[in-house]
Amino acid sequence: MTRIDVTDKDPFANADAEPKDNVTALGFFSRLILRFGFYRLMGMLVSLLIAKYMGLDDYLFGMT
């Protein structure tokens, strides 16, 4: 029976010193705010349009 050649090479031996996606803290937080702020704004607009279509806008904006 032959021996199986098991040479465990380190996959991270030739890795670069810097990460490939070098994002600063300011870039991370601005991307976070823009992404979730945009989703929240779009959700609110869709919700308001649905409420207006259903006739619930009097409850949302106060009875006038």
PQR file of N, CA, C, O and H, with PARSE charges and radii, in Angstrom:
ATOM      1  N   MET A   1       0.848  -1.166   0.000 -0.4000 1.5000
ATOM      2  CA  MET A   1       0.000   0.000   0.000 -0.0000 2.0000
ATOM      3  C   MET A   1       0.899   1.236   0.000  0.5500 1.7000
ATOM      4  O   MET A   1       1.861   1.327   0.763 -0.5500 1.4000
ATOM      5  N   THR A   2       0.558   2.187  -0.879 -0.4000 1.5000
ATOM      6  CA  THR A   2       1.376   3.391  -0.961 -0.0000 2.0000
ATOM      7  C   THR A   2       0.880   4.433   0.015  0.5500 1.7000
ATOM      8  O   THR A   2      -0.298   4.488   0.367 -0.5500 1.4000
ATOM      9  H   THR A   2      -0.224   2.113  -1.499  0.4000 1.0000
ATOM     10  N   ARG A   3       1.791   5.233   0.426 -0.4000 1.5000
ATOM     11  CA  ARG A   3       1.449   6.305   1.370 -0.0000 2.0000
ATOM     12  C   ARG A   3       0.851   7.490   0.606  0.5500 1.7000
ATOM     13  O   ARG A   3       1.346   7.870  -0.455 -0.5500 1.4000
ATOM     14  H   ARG A   3       2.748   5.188   0.140  0.4000 1.0000
ATOM     15  N   ILE A   4      -0.209   8.061   1.155 -0.4000 1.5000
ATOM     16  CA  ILE A   4      -0.849   9.220   0.533 -0.0000 2.0000
ATOM     17  C   ILE A   4       0.015  10.440   0.811  0.5500 1.7000
ATOM     18  O   ILE A   4       0.424  10.683   1.946 -0.5500 1.4000
ATOM     19  H   ILE A   4      -0.611   7.752   2.017  0.4000 1.0000
ATOM     20  N   ASP A   5       0.285  11.199  -0.238 -0.4000 1.5000
ATOM     21  CA  ASP A   5       1.109  12.398  -0.094 -0.0000 2.0000
ATOM     22  C   ASP A   5       0.252  13.527   0.477  0.5500 1.7000
ATOM     23  O   ASP A   5      -0.554  14.134  -0.229 -0.5500 1.4000
ATOM     24  H   ASP A   5      -0.047  11.001  -1.161  0.4000 1.0000
ATOM     25  N   VAL A   6       0.441  13.789   1.741 -0.4000 1.5000
ATOM     26  CA  VAL A   6      -0.305  14.847   2.406 -0.0000 2.0000
ATOM     27  C   VAL A   6       0.688  15.928   2.803  0.5500 1.7000
ATOM     28  O   VAL A   6       1.335  15.849   3.848 -0.5500 1.4000
ATOM     29  H   VAL A   6       1.096  13.296   2.314  0.4000 1.0000
ATOM     30  N   THR A   7       0.793  16.915   1.971 -0.4000 1.5000
ATOM     31  CA  THR A   7       1.655  18.056   2.304 -0.0000 2.0000
ATOM     32  C   THR A   7       0.743  19.232   2.592  0.5500 1.7000
ATOM     33  O   THR A   7       0.103  19.762   1.684 -0.5500 1.4000
ATOM     34  H   THR A   7       0.268  16.980   1.122  0.4000 1.0000
ATOM     35  N   ASP A   8       0.682  19.630   3.810 -0.4000 1.5000
ATOM     36  CA  ASP A   8      -0.195  20.708   4.236 -0.0000 2.0000
ATOM     37  C   ASP A   8       0.505  22.035   3.994  0.5500 1.7000
ATOM     38  O   ASP A   8       1.399  22.424   4.745 -0.5500 1.4000
ATOM     39  H   ASP A   8       1.202  19.199   4.548  0.4000 1.0000
ATOM     40  N   LYS A   9       0.097  22.716   2.954 -0.4000 1.5000
ATOM     41  CA  LYS A   9       0.676  24.015   2.670 -0.0000 2.0000
ATOM     42  C   LYS A   9      -0.210  25.094   3.287  0.5500 1.7000
ATOM     43  O   LYS A   9      -1.437  25.007   3.260 -0.5500 1.4000
ATOM     44  H   LYS A   9      -0.630  22.400   2.344  0.4000 1.0000
ATOM     45  N   ASP A  10       0.430  26.089   3.832 -0.4000 1.5000
ATOM     46  CA  ASP A  10      -0.296  27.177   4.469 -0.0000 2.0000
ATOM     47  C   ASP A  10      -0.927  28.063   3.390  0.5500 1.7000
ATOM     48  O   ASP A  10      -0.200  28.669   2.604 -0.5500 1.4000
ATOM     49  H   ASP A  10       1.428  26.160   3.854  0.4000 1.0000
ATOM     50  N   PRO A  11      -2.259  28.153   3.334 -0.5600 1.5000
ATOM     51  CA  PRO A  11      -2.881  28.977   2.286  0.2800 2.0000
ATOM     52  C   PRO A  11      -2.664  30.465   2.501  0.5500 1.7000
ATOM     53  O   PRO A  11      -2.847  31.255   1.575 -0.5500 1.4000
ATOM     54  N   PHE A  12      -2.273  30.865   3.720 -0.4000 1.5000
ATOM     55  CA  PHE A  12      -2.091  32.281   4.025 -0.0000 2.0000
ATOM     56  C   PHE A  12      -0.623  32.683   4.028  0.5500 1.7000
ATOM     57  O   PHE A  12      -0.291  33.785   4.467 -0.5500 1.4000
ATOM     58  H   PHE A  12      -2.124  30.223   4.473  0.4000 1.0000
ATOM     59  N   ALA A  13       0.247  31.832   3.557 -0.4000 1.5000
ATOM     60  CA  ALA A  13       1.671  32.127   3.593 -0.0000 2.0000
ATOM     61  C   ALA A  13       2.025  33.274   2.657  0.5500 1.7000
ATOM     62  O   ALA A  13       2.898  34.080   2.979 -0.5500 1.4000
ATOM     63  H   ALA A  13      -0.022  30.937   3.201  0.4000 1.0000
ATOM     64  N   ASN A  14       1.372  33.365   1.516 -0.4000 1.5000
ATOM     65  CA  ASN A  14       1.690  34.409   0.548 -0.0000 2.0000
ATOM     66  C   ASN A  14       0.623  35.498   0.518  0.5500 1.7000
ATOM     67  O   ASN A  14       0.449  36.172  -0.497 -0.5500 1.4000
ATOM     68  H   ASN A  14       0.663  32.710   1.254  0.4000 1.0000
ATOM     69  N   ALA A  15      -0.074  35.666   1.604 -0.4000 1.5000
ATOM     70  CA  ALA A  15      -1.137  36.683   1.641 -0.0000 2.0000
ATOM     71  C   ALA A  15      -0.519  38.068   1.703  0.5500 1.7000
ATOM     72  O   ALA A  15       0.576  38.258   2.233 -0.5500 1.4000
ATOM     73  H   ALA A  15       0.067  35.118   2.429  0.4000 1.0000
ATOM     74  N   ASP A  16      -1.240  39.023   1.154 -0.4000 1.5000
ATOM     75  CA  ASP A  16      -0.764  40.410   1.183 -0.0000 2.0000
ATOM     76  C   ASP A  16      -0.823  40.952   2.601  0.5500 1.7000
ATOM     77  O   ASP A  16      -1.568  40.454   3.445 -0.5500 1.4000
ATOM     78  H   ASP A  16      -2.129  38.869   0.724  0.4000 1.0000
ATOM     79  N   ALA A  17      -0.027  41.974   2.844 -0.4000 1.5000
ATOM     80  CA  ALA A  17      -0.005  42.583   4.172 -0.0000 2.0000
ATOM     81  C   ALA A  17      -1.283  43.376   4.435  0.5500 1.7000
ATOM     82  O   ALA A  17      -1.774  43.418   5.563 -0.5500 1.4000
ATOM     83  H   ALA A  17       0.579  42.378   2.159  0.4000 1.0000
ATOM     84  N   GLU A  18      -1.821  44.010   3.380 -0.4000 1.5000
ATOM     85  CA  GLU A  18      -3.038  44.801   3.549 -0.0000 2.0000
ATOM     86  C   GLU A  18      -4.255  44.003   3.099  0.5500 1.7000
ATOM     87  O   GLU A  18      -4.154  43.190   2.180 -0.5500 1.4000
ATOM     88  H   GLU A  18      -1.422  43.976   2.463  0.4000 1.0000
ATOM     89  N   PRO A  19      -5.402  44.223   3.733 -0.5600 1.5000
ATOM     90  CA  PRO A  19      -6.618  43.559   3.252  0.2800 2.0000
ATOM     91  C   PRO A  19      -7.000  44.108   1.878  0.5500 1.7000
ATOM     92  O   PRO A  19      -6.664  45.242   1.539 -0.5500 1.4000
ATOM     93  N   LYS A  20      -7.697  43.305   1.104 -0.4000 1.5000
ATOM     94  CA  LYS A  20      -8.060  43.716  -0.252 -0.0000 2.0000
ATOM     95  C   LYS A  20      -9.101  44.827  -0.241  0.5500 1.7000
ATOM     96  O   LYS A  20      -9.078  45.692  -1.117 -0.5500 1.4000
ATOM     97  H   LYS A  20      -7.970  42.384   1.380  0.4000 1.0000
ATOM     98  N   ASP A  21     -10.009  44.825   0.723 -0.4000 1.5000
ATOM     99  CA  ASP A  21     -11.023  45.865   0.834 -0.0000 2.0000
ATOM    100  C   ASP A  21     -10.633  46.760   2.005  0.5500 1.7000
ATOM    101  O   ASP A  21     -11.119  46.575   3.121 -0.5500 1.4000
ATOM    102  H   ASP A  21     -10.027  44.122   1.434  0.4000 1.0000
ATOM    103  N   ASN A  22      -9.779  47.703   1.756 -0.4000 1.5000
ATOM    104  CA  ASN A  22      -9.261  48.560   2.814 -0.0000 2.0000
ATOM    105  C   ASN A  22     -10.218  49.733   3.009  0.5500 1.7000
ATOM    106  O   ASN A  22     -10.079  50.762   2.349 -0.5500 1.4000
ATOM    107  H   ASN A  22      -9.384  47.853   0.850  0.4000 1.0000
ATOM    108  N   VAL A  23     -11.182  49.586   3.906 -0.4000 1.5000
ATOM    109  CA  VAL A  23     -12.197  50.589   4.158 -0.0000 2.0000
ATOM    110  C   VAL A  23     -11.871  51.287   5.467  0.5500 1.7000
ATOM    111  O   VAL A  23     -11.598  50.635   6.475 -0.5500 1.4000
ATOM    112  H   VAL A  23     -11.295  48.750   4.442  0.4000 1.0000
ATOM    113  N   THR A  24     -11.900  52.599   5.450 -0.4000 1.5000
ATOM    114  CA  THR A  24     -11.651  53.362   6.667 -0.0000 2.0000
ATOM    115  C   THR A  24     -12.911  53.378   7.532  0.5500 1.7000
ATOM    116  O   THR A  24     -13.989  52.979   7.091 -0.5500 1.4000
ATOM    117  H   THR A  24     -12.121  53.129   4.631  0.4000 1.0000
ATOM    118  N   ALA A  25     -12.756  53.838   8.752 -0.4000 1.5000
ATOM    119  CA  ALA A  25     -13.900  53.909   9.666 -0.0000 2.0000
ATOM    120  C   ALA A  25     -14.933  54.914   9.154  0.5500 1.7000
ATOM    121  O   ALA A  25     -16.137  54.677   9.254 -0.5500 1.4000
ATOM    122  H   ALA A  25     -11.880  54.162   9.110  0.4000 1.0000
ATOM    123  N   LEU A  26     -14.460  56.031   8.607 -0.4000 1.5000
ATOM    124  CA  LEU A  26     -15.384  57.030   8.069 -0.0000 2.0000
ATOM    125  C   LEU A  26     -16.155  56.463   6.876  0.5500 1.7000
ATOM    126  O   LEU A  26     -17.357  56.695   6.746 -0.5500 1.4000
ATOM    127  H   LEU A  26     -13.482  56.222   8.526  0.4000 1.0000
ATOM    128  N   GLY A  27     -15.479  55.735   6.021 -0.4000 1.5000
ATOM    129  CA  GLY A  27     -16.149  55.114   4.879 -0.0000 2.0000
ATOM    130  C   GLY A  27     -17.156  54.070   5.312  0.5500 1.7000
ATOM    131  O   GLY A  27     -18.234  53.954   4.728 -0.5500 1.4000
ATOM    132  H   GLY A  27     -14.503  55.547   6.126  0.4000 1.0000
ATOM    133  N   PHE A  28     -16.801  53.301   6.350 -0.4000 1.5000
ATOM    134  CA  PHE A  28     -17.721  52.273   6.855 -0.0000 2.0000
ATOM    135  C   PHE A  28     -18.993  52.898   7.402  0.5500 1.7000
ATOM    136  O   PHE A  28     -20.094  52.454   7.077 -0.5500 1.4000
ATOM    137  H   PHE A  28     -15.926  53.395   6.825  0.4000 1.0000
ATOM    138  N   PHE A  29     -18.849  53.935   8.238 -0.4000 1.5000
ATOM    139  CA  PHE A  29     -20.032  54.537   8.851 -0.0000 2.0000
ATOM    140  C   PHE A  29     -20.862  55.321   7.837  0.5500 1.7000
ATOM    141  O   PHE A  29     -22.090  55.326   7.928 -0.5500 1.4000
ATOM    142  H   PHE A  29     -17.955  54.296   8.502  0.4000 1.0000
ATOM    143  N   SER A  30     -20.219  55.982   6.875 -0.4000 1.5000
ATOM    144  CA  SER A  30     -21.003  56.695   5.873 -0.0000 2.0000
ATOM    145  C   SER A  30     -21.766  55.713   4.987  0.5500 1.7000
ATOM    146  O   SER A  30     -22.906  55.980   4.609 -0.5500 1.4000
ATOM    147  H   SER A  30     -19.222  55.978   6.802  0.4000 1.0000
ATOM    148  N   ARG A  31     -21.151  54.587   4.656 -0.4000 1.5000
ATOM    149  CA  ARG A  31     -21.851  53.566   3.871 -0.0000 2.0000
ATOM    150  C   ARG A  31     -23.009  52.980   4.671  0.5500 1.7000
ATOM    151  O   ARG A  31     -24.076  52.716   4.116 -0.5500 1.4000
ATOM    152  H   ARG A  31     -20.224  54.370   4.963  0.4000 1.0000
ATOM    153  N   LEU A  32     -22.805  52.775   5.969 -0.4000 1.5000
ATOM    154  CA  LEU A  32     -23.855  52.232   6.839 -0.0000 2.0000
ATOM    155  C   LEU A  32     -25.035  53.192   6.931  0.5500 1.7000
ATOM    156  O   LEU A  32     -26.188  52.777   6.814 -0.5500 1.4000
ATOM    157  H   LEU A  32     -21.939  52.989   6.420  0.4000 1.0000
ATOM    158  N   ILE A  33     -24.750  54.463   7.140 -0.4000 1.5000
ATOM    159  CA  ILE A  33     -25.822  55.465   7.273 -0.0000 2.0000
ATOM    160  C   ILE A  33     -26.568  55.635   5.959  0.5500 1.7000
ATOM    161  O   ILE A  33     -27.797  55.701   5.950 -0.5500 1.4000
ATOM    162  H   ILE A  33     -23.814  54.800   7.235  0.4000 1.0000
ATOM    163  N   LEU A  34     -25.845  55.708   4.857 -0.4000 1.5000
ATOM    164  CA  LEU A  34     -26.504  55.889   3.565 -0.0000 2.0000
ATOM    165  C   LEU A  34     -27.358  54.681   3.208  0.5500 1.7000
ATOM    166  O   LEU A  34     -28.486  54.821   2.736 -0.5500 1.4000
ATOM    167  H   LEU A  34     -24.846  55.655   4.864  0.4000 1.0000
ATOM    168  N   ARG A  35     -26.811  53.498   3.438 -0.4000 1.5000
ATOM    169  CA  ARG A  35     -27.543  52.291   3.046 -0.0000 2.0000
ATOM    170  C   ARG A  35     -28.824  52.131   3.860  0.5500 1.7000
ATOM    171  O   ARG A  35     -29.904  51.986   3.286 -0.5500 1.4000
ATOM    172  H   ARG A  35     -25.894  53.384   3.822  0.4000 1.0000
ATOM    173  N   PHE A  36     -28.719  52.157   5.198 -0.4000 1.5000
ATOM    174  CA  PHE A  36     -29.908  51.919   6.014 -0.0000 2.0000
ATOM    175  C   PHE A  36     -30.823  53.125   6.065  0.5500 1.7000
ATOM    176  O   PHE A  36     -32.031  52.968   6.240 -0.5500 1.4000
ATOM    177  H   PHE A  36     -27.842  52.275   5.664  0.4000 1.0000
ATOM    178  N   GLY A  37     -30.274  54.338   5.917 -0.4000 1.5000
ATOM    179  CA  GLY A  37     -31.119  55.522   5.833 -0.0000 2.0000
ATOM    180  C   GLY A  37     -31.952  55.518   4.570  0.5500 1.7000
ATOM    181  O   GLY A  37     -33.123  55.897   4.591 -0.5500 1.4000
ATOM    182  H   GLY A  37     -29.292  54.465   5.775  0.4000 1.0000
ATOM    183  N   PHE A  38     -31.349  55.088   3.462 -0.4000 1.5000
ATOM    184  CA  PHE A  38     -32.086  55.015   2.196 -0.0000 2.0000
ATOM    185  C   PHE A  38     -33.196  53.979   2.281  0.5500 1.7000
ATOM    186  O   PHE A  38     -34.315  54.230   1.834 -0.5500 1.4000
ATOM    187  H   PHE A  38     -30.398  54.780   3.446  0.4000 1.0000
ATOM    188  N   TYR A  39     -32.894  52.808   2.857 -0.4000 1.5000
ATOM    189  CA  TYR A  39     -33.922  51.770   2.987 -0.0000 2.0000
ATOM    190  C   TYR A  39     -35.058  52.241   3.889  0.5500 1.7000
ATOM    191  O   TYR A  39     -36.223  51.979   3.591 -0.5500 1.4000
ATOM    192  H   TYR A  39     -31.985  52.604   3.221  0.4000 1.0000
ATOM    193  N   ARG A  40     -34.748  52.926   4.976 -0.4000 1.5000
ATOM    194  CA  ARG A  40     -35.786  53.405   5.884 -0.0000 2.0000
ATOM    195  C   ARG A  40     -36.635  54.478   5.209  0.5500 1.7000
ATOM    196  O   ARG A  40     -37.855  54.489   5.368 -0.5500 1.4000
ATOM    197  H   ARG A  40     -33.802  53.139   5.219  0.4000 1.0000
ATOM    198  N   LEU A  41     -36.007  55.376   4.462 -0.4000 1.5000
ATOM    199  CA  LEU A  41     -36.745  56.421   3.774 -0.0000 2.0000
ATOM    200  C   LEU A  41     -37.676  55.831   2.721  0.5500 1.7000
ATOM    201  O   LEU A  41     -38.828  56.253   2.609 -0.5500 1.4000
ATOM    202  H   LEU A  41     -35.015  55.367   4.333  0.4000 1.0000
ATOM    203  N   MET A  42     -37.198  54.873   1.958 -0.4000 1.5000
ATOM    204  CA  MET A  42     -38.046  54.235   0.947 -0.0000 2.0000
ATOM    205  C   MET A  42     -39.205  53.479   1.606  0.5500 1.7000
ATOM    206  O   MET A  42     -40.325  53.500   1.095 -0.5500 1.4000
ATOM    207  H   MET A  42     -36.263  54.531   2.048  0.4000 1.0000
ATOM    208  N   GLY A  43     -38.947  52.818   2.723 -0.4000 1.5000
ATOM    209  CA  GLY A  43     -40.012  52.110   3.434 -0.0000 2.0000
ATOM    210  C   GLY A  43     -41.077  53.050   3.958  0.5500 1.7000
ATOM    211  O   GLY A  43     -42.268  52.744   3.903 -0.5500 1.4000
ATOM    212  H   GLY A  43     -38.038  52.801   3.138  0.4000 1.0000
ATOM    213  N   MET A  44     -40.641  54.210   4.472 -0.4000 1.5000
ATOM    214  CA  MET A  44     -41.608  55.188   4.964 -0.0000 2.0000
ATOM    215  C   MET A  44     -42.459  55.755   3.834  0.5500 1.7000
ATOM    216  O   MET A  44     -43.665  55.944   3.993 -0.5500 1.4000
ATOM    217  H   MET A  44     -39.673  54.458   4.516  0.4000 1.0000
ATOM    218  N   LEU A  45     -41.830  56.027   2.692 -0.4000 1.5000
ATOM    219  CA  LEU A  45     -42.586  56.555   1.559 -0.0000 2.0000
ATOM    220  C   LEU A  45     -43.610  55.548   1.048  0.5500 1.7000
ATOM    221  O   LEU A  45     -44.745  55.917   0.745 -0.5500 1.4000
ATOM    222  H   LEU A  45     -40.851  55.873   2.563  0.4000 1.0000
ATOM    223  N   VAL A  46     -43.222  54.296   0.954 -0.4000 1.5000
ATOM    224  CA  VAL A  46     -44.153  53.263   0.502 -0.0000 2.0000
ATOM    225  C   VAL A  46     -45.289  53.112   1.516  0.5500 1.7000
ATOM    226  O   VAL A  46     -46.450  52.969   1.131 -0.5500 1.4000
ATOM    227  H   VAL A  46     -42.300  53.997   1.200  0.4000 1.0000
ATOM    228  N   SER A  47     -44.960  53.141   2.800 -0.4000 1.5000
ATOM    229  CA  SER A  47     -45.996  53.025   3.837 -0.0000 2.0000
ATOM    230  C   SER A  47     -46.968  54.190   3.780  0.5500 1.7000
ATOM    231  O   SER A  47     -48.175  53.997   3.924 -0.5500 1.4000
ATOM    232  H   SER A  47     -44.017  53.257   3.113  0.4000 1.0000
ATOM    233  N   LEU A  48     -46.456  55.397   3.573 -0.4000 1.5000
ATOM    234  CA  LEU A  48     -47.343  56.557   3.481 -0.0000 2.0000
ATOM    235  C   LEU A  48     -48.232  56.493   2.244  0.5500 1.7000
ATOM    236  O   LEU A  48     -49.403  56.868   2.301 -0.5500 1.4000
ATOM    237  H   LEU A  48     -45.475  55.554   3.456  0.4000 1.0000
ATOM    238  N   LEU A  49     -47.684  56.024   1.135 -0.4000 1.5000
ATOM    239  CA  LEU A  49     -48.509  55.883  -0.066 -0.0000 2.0000
ATOM    240  C   LEU A  49     -49.608  54.846   0.127  0.5500 1.7000
ATOM    241  O   LEU A  49     -50.735  55.044  -0.328 -0.5500 1.4000
ATOM    242  H   LEU A  49     -46.733  55.720   1.089  0.4000 1.0000
ATOM    243  N   ILE A  50     -49.293  53.756   0.791 -0.4000 1.5000
ATOM    244  CA  ILE A  50     -50.305  52.726   1.065 -0.0000 2.0000
ATOM    245  C   ILE A  50     -51.372  53.273   1.995  0.5500 1.7000
ATOM    246  O   ILE A  50     -52.563  53.045   1.783 -0.5500 1.4000
ATOM    247  H   ILE A  50     -48.378  53.595   1.160  0.4000 1.0000
ATOM    248  N   ALA A  51     -50.943  54.005   3.038 -0.4000 1.5000
ATOM    249  CA  ALA A  51     -51.903  54.575   3.984 -0.0000 2.0000
ATOM    250  C   ALA A  51     -52.796  55.608   3.291  0.5500 1.7000
ATOM    251  O   ALA A  51     -53.993  55.679   3.570 -0.5500 1.4000
ATOM    252  H   ALA A  51     -49.975  54.190   3.210  0.4000 1.0000
ATOM    253  N   LYS A  52     -52.220  56.404   2.394 -0.4000 1.5000
ATOM    254  CA  LYS A  52     -53.027  57.390   1.678 -0.0000 2.0000
ATOM    255  C   LYS A  52     -54.017  56.703   0.744  0.5500 1.7000
ATOM    256  O   LYS A  52     -55.154  57.153   0.610 -0.5500 1.4000
ATOM    257  H   LYS A  52     -51.247  56.346   2.167  0.4000 1.0000
ATOM    258  N   TYR A  53     -53.605  55.640   0.111 -0.4000 1.5000
ATOM    259  CA  TYR A  53     -54.485  54.897  -0.785 -0.0000 2.0000
ATOM    260  C   TYR A  53     -55.642  54.259  -0.012  0.5500 1.7000
ATOM    261  O   TYR A  53     -56.762  54.169  -0.515 -0.5500 1.4000
ATOM    262  H   TYR A  53     -52.681  55.274   0.219  0.4000 1.0000
ATOM    263  N   MET A  54     -55.354  53.816   1.224 -0.4000 1.5000
ATOM    264  CA  MET A  54     -56.394  53.171   2.028 -0.0000 2.0000
ATOM    265  C   MET A  54     -57.255  54.178   2.776  0.5500 1.7000
ATOM    266  O   MET A  54     -58.225  53.782   3.423 -0.5500 1.4000
ATOM    267  H   MET A  54     -54.444  53.889   1.632  0.4000 1.0000
ATOM    268  N   GLY A  55     -56.938  55.451   2.709 -0.4000 1.5000
ATOM    269  CA  GLY A  55     -57.740  56.468   3.378 -0.0000 2.0000
ATOM    270  C   GLY A  55     -57.379  56.659   4.829  0.5500 1.7000
ATOM    271  O   GLY A  55     -58.189  57.172   5.602 -0.5500 1.4000
ATOM    272  H   GLY A  55     -56.150  55.772   2.182  0.4000 1.0000
ATOM    273  N   LEU A  56     -56.201  56.265   5.215 -0.4000 1.5000
ATOM    274  CA  LEU A  56     -55.777  56.410   6.608 -0.0000 2.0000
ATOM    275  C   LEU A  56     -54.909  57.637   6.825  0.5500 1.7000
ATOM    276  O   LEU A  56     -54.318  57.787   7.894 -0.5500 1.4000
ATOM    277  H   LEU A  56     -55.544  55.848   4.588  0.4000 1.0000
ATOM    278  N   ASP A  57     -54.817  58.513   5.839 -0.4000 1.5000
ATOM    279  CA  ASP A  57     -53.944  59.666   5.986 -0.0000 2.0000
ATOM    280  C   ASP A  57     -54.469  60.657   7.011  0.5500 1.7000
ATOM    281  O   ASP A  57     -53.691  61.454   7.533 -0.5500 1.4000
ATOM    282  H   ASP A  57     -55.297  58.391   4.970  0.4000 1.0000
ATOM    283  N   ASP A  58     -55.764  60.638   7.319 -0.4000 1.5000
ATOM    284  CA  ASP A  58     -56.289  61.512   8.371 -0.0000 2.0000
ATOM    285  C   ASP A  58     -55.709  61.129   9.722  0.5500 1.7000
ATOM    286  O   ASP A  58     -55.467  62.005  10.553 -0.5500 1.4000
ATOM    287  H   ASP A  58     -56.396  59.990   6.895  0.4000 1.0000
ATOM    288  N   TYR A  59     -55.482  59.856   9.960 -0.4000 1.5000
ATOM    289  CA  TYR A  59     -54.907  59.409  11.220 -0.0000 2.0000
ATOM    290  C   TYR A  59     -53.415  59.686  11.295  0.5500 1.7000
ATOM    291  O   TYR A  59     -52.860  59.851  12.381 -0.5500 1.4000
ATOM    292  H   TYR A  59     -55.678  59.145   9.285  0.4000 1.0000
ATOM    293  N   LEU A  60     -52.769  59.737  10.138 -0.4000 1.5000
ATOM    294  CA  LEU A  60     -51.329  59.969  10.125 -0.0000 2.0000
ATOM    295  C   LEU A  60     -50.977  61.443  10.295  0.5500 1.7000
ATOM    296  O   LEU A  60     -50.045  61.781  11.025 -0.5500 1.4000
ATOM    297  H   LEU A  60     -53.220  59.604   9.256  0.4000 1.0000
ATOM    298  N   PHE A  61     -51.718  62.320   9.624 -0.4000 1.5000
ATOM    299  CA  PHE A  61     -51.379  63.736   9.612 -0.0000 2.0000
ATOM    300  C   PHE A  61     -52.279  64.564  10.509  0.5500 1.7000
ATOM    301  O   PHE A  61     -52.173  65.790  10.491 -0.5500 1.4000
ATOM    302  H   PHE A  61     -52.475  62.046   9.030  0.4000 1.0000
ATOM    303  N   GLY A  62     -53.134  63.974  11.270 -0.4000 1.5000
ATOM    304  CA  GLY A  62     -54.043  64.703  12.151 -0.0000 2.0000
ATOM    305  C   GLY A  62     -55.334  65.055  11.436  0.5500 1.7000
ATOM    306  O   GLY A  62     -55.347  65.342  10.239 -0.5500 1.4000
ATOM    307  H   GLY A  62     -53.220  62.978  11.285  0.4000 1.0000
ATOM    308  N   MET A  63     -56.390  65.028  12.175 -0.4000 1.5000
ATOM    309  CA  MET A  63     -57.704  65.315  11.582 -0.0000 2.0000
ATOM    310  C   MET A  63     -57.845  66.813  11.402  0.5500 1.7000
ATOM    311  O   MET A  63     -57.716  67.574  12.361 -0.5500 1.4000
ATOM    312  H   MET A  63     -56.379  64.796  13.148  0.4000 1.0000
ATOM    313  N   THR A  64     -58.109  67.236  10.179 -0.4000 1.5000
ATOM    314  CA  THR A  64     -58.263  68.664   9.925 -0.0000 2.0000
ATOM    315  C   THR A  64     -59.661  68.979   9.448  0.5500 1.7000
ATOM    316  O   THR A  64     -59.976  70.139   9.183 -0.5500 1.4000
ATOM    317  H   THR A  64     -58.213  66.618   9.400  0.4000 1.0000
TER
END
